[in-house]
Amino acid sequence: MKKIVLVLLCVLLAVTVSGCAKTAAVKNTVEGNLKTYYEMTDGTWMCDGRSYQYRLEINGRMPNAAVDSSFVYLSNIREITFDQAYKAAGISSNSEDYFPPEKAVLTEMN
């Protein structure tokens, strides 16, 4: 009797654990002009095997520029200023202005 109860508990535990381990699926694929990235069914974004909480479209005008610029970042940072965005896009010679890949990645630039 103990063996039957133990087996039933193990089966129940296995079914419960596998049911909780749901992974997000790709909802939409976006071909950015710098990187391809994915919108996931759980609301996150994916690029280069990393998951990001936010997709930020950042618009503005760089100093002495004739037209506005637009940057799309996938980010785990809630807000990125335009100044941070354009410097991290390759304008700055200071390595501290760039985002580490676990914090943000530039996917589109216009």
Biotite code that builds the C-alpha atoms (Angstrom):
import biotite.structure as struc

atoms = struc.array([
    struc.Atom([0.000, 0.000, 0.000], chain_id="A", res_id=1, res_name="MET", atom_name="CA", element="C"),
    struc.Atom([2.840, 2.378, 0.829], chain_id="A", res_id=2, res_name="LYS", atom_name="CA", element="C"),
    struc.Atom([4.436, 1.676, -2.551], chain_id="A", res_id=3, res_name="LYS", atom_name="CA", element="C"),
    struc.Atom([1.240, 2.526, -4.420], chain_id="A", res_id=4, res_name="ILE", atom_name="CA", element="C"),
    struc.Atom([0.829, 5.803, -2.525], chain_id="A", res_id=5, res_name="VAL", atom_name="CA", element="C"),
    struc.Atom([4.493, 6.662, -3.102], chain_id="A", res_id=6, res_name="LEU", atom_name="CA", element="C"),
    struc.Atom([4.216, 5.938, -6.846], chain_id="A", res_id=7, res_name="VAL", atom_name="CA", element="C"),
    struc.Atom([1.034, 8.022, -7.116], chain_id="A", res_id=8, res_name="LEU", atom_name="CA", element="C"),
    struc.Atom([2.696, 10.917, -5.292], chain_id="A", res_id=9, res_name="LEU", atom_name="CA", element="C"),
    struc.Atom([5.712, 10.730, -7.617], chain_id="A", res_id=10, res_name="CYS", atom_name="CA", element="C"),
    struc.Atom([3.477, 10.743, -10.701], chain_id="A", res_id=11, res_name="VAL", atom_name="CA", element="C"),
    struc.Atom([1.469, 13.665, -9.341], chain_id="A", res_id=12, res_name="LEU", atom_name="CA", element="C"),
    struc.Atom([4.652, 15.600, -8.558], chain_id="A", res_id=13, res_name="LEU", atom_name="CA", element="C"),
    struc.Atom([6.071, 14.935, -12.038], chain_id="A", res_id=14, res_name="ALA", atom_name="CA", element="C"),
    struc.Atom([2.868, 16.131, -13.731], chain_id="A", res_id=15, res_name="VAL", atom_name="CA", element="C"),
    struc.Atom([2.706, 19.247, -11.540], chain_id="A", res_id=16, res_name="THR", atom_name="CA", element="C"),
    struc.Atom([6.346, 20.211, -12.138], chain_id="A", res_id=17, res_name="VAL", atom_name="CA", element="C"),
    struc.Atom([6.145, 19.717, -15.898], chain_id="A", res_id=18, res_name="SER", atom_name="CA", element="C"),
    struc.Atom([2.939, 21.759, -16.047], chain_id="A", res_id=19, res_name="GLY", atom_name="CA", element="C"),
    struc.Atom([4.582, 24.701, -14.256], chain_id="A", res_id=20, res_name="CYS", atom_name="CA", element="C"),
    struc.Atom([7.624, 24.810, -16.501], chain_id="A", res_id=21, res_name="ALA", atom_name="CA", element="C"),
    struc.Atom([5.953, 26.618, -19.401], chain_id="A", res_id=22, res_name="LYS", atom_name="CA", element="C"),
    struc.Atom([8.260, 28.491, -21.726], chain_id="A", res_id=23, res_name="THR", atom_name="CA", element="C"),
    struc.Atom([7.340, 31.456, -23.879], chain_id="A", res_id=24, res_name="ALA", atom_name="CA", element="C"),
    struc.Atom([6.971, 30.894, -27.592], chain_id="A", res_id=25, res_name="ALA", atom_name="CA", element="C"),
    struc.Atom([7.784, 33.290, -30.417], chain_id="A", res_id=26, res_name="VAL", atom_name="CA", element="C"),
    struc.Atom([4.775, 35.491, -31.183], chain_id="A", res_id=27, res_name="LYS", atom_name="CA", element="C"),
    struc.Atom([6.369, 37.688, -33.863], chain_id="A", res_id=28, res_name="ASN", atom_name="CA", element="C"),
    struc.Atom([9.719, 37.913, -35.663], chain_id="A", res_id=29, res_name="THR", atom_name="CA", element="C"),
    struc.Atom([11.072, 41.395, -36.401], chain_id="A", res_id=30, res_name="VAL", atom_name="CA", element="C"),
    struc.Atom([13.792, 41.925, -38.997], chain_id="A", res_id=31, res_name="GLU", atom_name="CA", element="C"),
    struc.Atom([15.545, 44.988, -37.590], chain_id="A", res_id=32, res_name="GLY", atom_name="CA", element="C"),
    struc.Atom([18.093, 46.724, -39.795], chain_id="A", res_id=33, res_name="ASN", atom_name="CA", element="C"),
    struc.Atom([20.841, 45.753, -37.315], chain_id="A", res_id=34, res_name="LEU", atom_name="CA", element="C"),
    struc.Atom([19.545, 42.565, -35.670], chain_id="A", res_id=35, res_name="LYS", atom_name="CA", element="C"),
    struc.Atom([16.630, 40.167, -35.929], chain_id="A", res_id=36, res_name="THR", atom_name="CA", element="C"),
    struc.Atom([14.644, 39.958, -32.706], chain_id="A", res_id=37, res_name="TYR", atom_name="CA", element="C"),
    struc.Atom([11.537, 38.240, -31.417], chain_id="A", res_id=38, res_name="TYR", atom_name="CA", element="C"),
    struc.Atom([8.410, 39.237, -29.533], chain_id="A", res_id=39, res_name="GLU", atom_name="CA", element="C"),
    struc.Atom([7.522, 36.424, -27.141], chain_id="A", res_id=40, res_name="MET", atom_name="CA", element="C"),
    struc.Atom([4.071, 35.263, -26.027], chain_id="A", res_id=41, res_name="THR", atom_name="CA", element="C"),
    struc.Atom([4.827, 36.215, -22.410], chain_id="A", res_id=42, res_name="ASP", atom_name="CA", element="C"),
    struc.Atom([5.399, 39.882, -23.370], chain_id="A", res_id=43, res_name="GLY", atom_name="CA", element="C"),
    struc.Atom([9.194, 39.798, -23.298], chain_id="A", res_id=44, res_name="THR", atom_name="CA", element="C"),
    struc.Atom([11.581, 40.269, -26.214], chain_id="A", res_id=45, res_name="TRP", atom_name="CA", element="C"),
    struc.Atom([14.449, 38.022, -27.330], chain_id="A", res_id=46, res_name="MET", atom_name="CA", element="C"),
    struc.Atom([17.654, 38.760, -29.273], chain_id="A", res_id=47, res_name="CYS", atom_name="CA", element="C"),
    struc.Atom([20.892, 36.795, -29.534], chain_id="A", res_id=48, res_name="ASP", atom_name="CA", element="C"),
    struc.Atom([19.643, 34.268, -26.983], chain_id="A", res_id=49, res_name="GLY", atom_name="CA", element="C"),
    struc.Atom([18.961, 36.909, -24.312], chain_id="A", res_id=50, res_name="ARG", atom_name="CA", element="C"),
    struc.Atom([15.607, 37.943, -22.897], chain_id="A", res_id=51, res_name="SER", atom_name="CA", element="C"),
    struc.Atom([14.624, 41.593, -22.421], chain_id="A", res_id=52, res_name="TYR", atom_name="CA", element="C"),
    struc.Atom([11.652, 43.152, -20.632], chain_id="A", res_id=53, res_name="GLN", atom_name="CA", element="C"),
    struc.Atom([11.224, 46.242, -22.800], chain_id="A", res_id=54, res_name="TYR", atom_name="CA", element="C"),
    struc.Atom([11.314, 47.389, -26.422], chain_id="A", res_id=55, res_name="ARG", atom_name="CA", element="C"),
    struc.Atom([12.145, 51.102, -26.483], chain_id="A", res_id=56, res_name="LEU", atom_name="CA", element="C"),
    struc.Atom([11.786, 53.398, -29.502], chain_id="A", res_id=57, res_name="GLU", atom_name="CA", element="C"),
    struc.Atom([13.912, 56.463, -28.789], chain_id="A", res_id=58, res_name="ILE", atom_name="CA", element="C"),
    struc.Atom([13.706, 59.497, -31.078], chain_id="A", res_id=59, res_name="ASN", atom_name="CA", element="C"),
    struc.Atom([15.519, 62.818, -31.079], chain_id="A", res_id=60, res_name="GLY", atom_name="CA", element="C"),
    struc.Atom([18.130, 64.964, -32.765], chain_id="A", res_id=61, res_name="ARG", atom_name="CA", element="C"),
    struc.Atom([21.855, 64.572, -32.198], chain_id="A", res_id=62, res_name="MET", atom_name="CA", element="C"),
    struc.Atom([23.922, 67.737, -31.713], chain_id="A", res_id=63, res_name="PRO", atom_name="CA", element="C"),
    struc.Atom([24.575, 69.542, -35.029], chain_id="A", res_id=64, res_name="ASN", atom_name="CA", element="C"),
    struc.Atom([22.428, 67.035, -36.984], chain_id="A", res_id=65, res_name="ALA", atom_name="CA", element="C"),
    struc.Atom([20.109, 68.173, -39.756], chain_id="A", res_id=66, res_name="ALA", atom_name="CA", element="C"),
    struc.Atom([17.449, 65.475, -39.153], chain_id="A", res_id=67, res_name="VAL", atom_name="CA", element="C"),
    struc.Atom([16.082, 63.429, -36.278], chain_id="A", res_id=68, res_name="ASP", atom_name="CA", element="C"),
    struc.Atom([17.385, 59.953, -35.484], chain_id="A", res_id=69, res_name="SER", atom_name="CA", element="C"),
    struc.Atom([15.533, 56.907, -34.190], chain_id="A", res_id=70, res_name="SER", atom_name="CA", element="C"),
    struc.Atom([16.899, 53.999, -32.163], chain_id="A", res_id=71, res_name="PHE", atom_name="CA", element="C"),
    struc.Atom([15.154, 50.785, -31.134], chain_id="A", res_id=72, res_name="VAL", atom_name="CA", element="C"),
    struc.Atom([16.649, 49.051, -28.108], chain_id="A", res_id=73, res_name="TYR", atom_name="CA", element="C"),
    struc.Atom([15.592, 45.864, -26.388], chain_id="A", res_id=74, res_name="LEU", atom_name="CA", element="C"),
    struc.Atom([16.295, 46.537, -22.766], chain_id="A", res_id=75, res_name="SER", atom_name="CA", element="C"),
    struc.Atom([16.079, 45.416, -19.180], chain_id="A", res_id=76, res_name="ASN", atom_name="CA", element="C"),
    struc.Atom([16.321, 49.109, -18.256], chain_id="A", res_id=77, res_name="ILE", atom_name="CA", element="C"),
    struc.Atom([12.903, 50.777, -18.082], chain_id="A", res_id=78, res_name="ARG", atom_name="CA", element="C"),
    struc.Atom([14.061, 54.082, -19.627], chain_id="A", res_id=79, res_name="GLU", atom_name="CA", element="C"),
    struc.Atom([16.964, 55.068, -21.863], chain_id="A", res_id=80, res_name="ILE", atom_name="CA", element="C"),
    struc.Atom([17.421, 58.754, -22.690], chain_id="A", res_id=81, res_name="THR", atom_name="CA", element="C"),
    struc.Atom([18.123, 59.909, -26.236], chain_id="A", res_id=82, res_name="PHE", atom_name="CA", element="C"),
    struc.Atom([21.591, 61.039, -25.117], chain_id="A", res_id=83, res_name="ASP", atom_name="CA", element="C"),
    struc.Atom([22.353, 57.526, -23.788], chain_id="A", res_id=84, res_name="GLN", atom_name="CA", element="C"),
    struc.Atom([20.854, 55.908, -26.905], chain_id="A", res_id=85, res_name="ALA", atom_name="CA", element="C"),
    struc.Atom([22.911, 57.715, -29.514], chain_id="A", res_id=86, res_name="TYR", atom_name="CA", element="C"),
    struc.Atom([26.151, 57.487, -27.544], chain_id="A", res_id=87, res_name="LYS", atom_name="CA", element="C"),
    struc.Atom([25.696, 53.734, -27.023], chain_id="A", res_id=88, res_name="ALA", atom_name="CA", element="C"),
    struc.Atom([24.897, 53.327, -30.735], chain_id="A", res_id=89, res_name="ALA", atom_name="CA", element="C"),
    struc.Atom([28.557, 53.904, -31.606], chain_id="A", res_id=90, res_name="GLY", atom_name="CA", element="C"),
    struc.Atom([29.008, 57.664, -31.345], chain_id="A", res_id=91, res_name="ILE", atom_name="CA", element="C"),
    struc.Atom([30.904, 57.713, -28.058], chain_id="A", res_id=92, res_name="SER", atom_name="CA", element="C"),
    struc.Atom([34.560, 56.849, -27.653], chain_id="A", res_id=93, res_name="SER", atom_name="CA", element="C"),
    struc.Atom([33.978, 56.269, -23.924], chain_id="A", res_id=94, res_name="ASN", atom_name="CA", element="C"),
    struc.Atom([33.367, 52.568, -23.245], chain_id="A", res_id=95, res_name="SER", atom_name="CA", element="C"),
    struc.Atom([31.295, 53.477, -20.158], chain_id="A", res_id=96, res_name="GLU", atom_name="CA", element="C"),
    struc.Atom([28.610, 54.897, -22.495], chain_id="A", res_id=97, res_name="ASP", atom_name="CA", element="C"),
    struc.Atom([27.890, 51.457, -23.981], chain_id="A", res_id=98, res_name="TYR", atom_name="CA", element="C"),
    struc.Atom([25.367, 48.992, -22.554], chain_id="A", res_id=99, res_name="PHE", atom_name="CA", element="C"),
    struc.Atom([26.438, 45.475, -21.581], chain_id="A", res_id=100, res_name="PRO", atom_name="CA", element="C"),
    struc.Atom([24.421, 42.913, -23.590], chain_id="A", res_id=101, res_name="PRO", atom_name="CA", element="C"),
    struc.Atom([22.472, 41.739, -20.533], chain_id="A", res_id=102, res_name="GLU", atom_name="CA", element="C"),
    struc.Atom([21.115, 45.291, -20.045], chain_id="A", res_id=103, res_name="LYS", atom_name="CA", element="C"),
    struc.Atom([20.325, 46.448, -23.599], chain_id="A", res_id=104, res_name="ALA", atom_name="CA", element="C"),
    struc.Atom([20.914, 45.725, -27.285], chain_id="A", res_id=105, res_name="VAL", atom_name="CA", element="C"),
    struc.Atom([20.474, 48.042, -30.281], chain_id="A", res_id=106, res_name="LEU", atom_name="CA", element="C"),
    struc.Atom([18.325, 46.378, -32.945], chain_id="A", res_id=107, res_name="THR", atom_name="CA", element="C"),
    struc.Atom([17.334, 49.231, -35.272], chain_id="A", res_id=108, res_name="GLU", atom_name="CA", element="C"),
    struc.Atom([18.746, 52.632, -36.149], chain_id="A", res_id=109, res_name="MET", atom_name="CA", element="C"),
    struc.Atom([17.393, 55.211, -38.602], chain_id="A", res_id=110, res_name="ASN", atom_name="CA", element="C"),
])
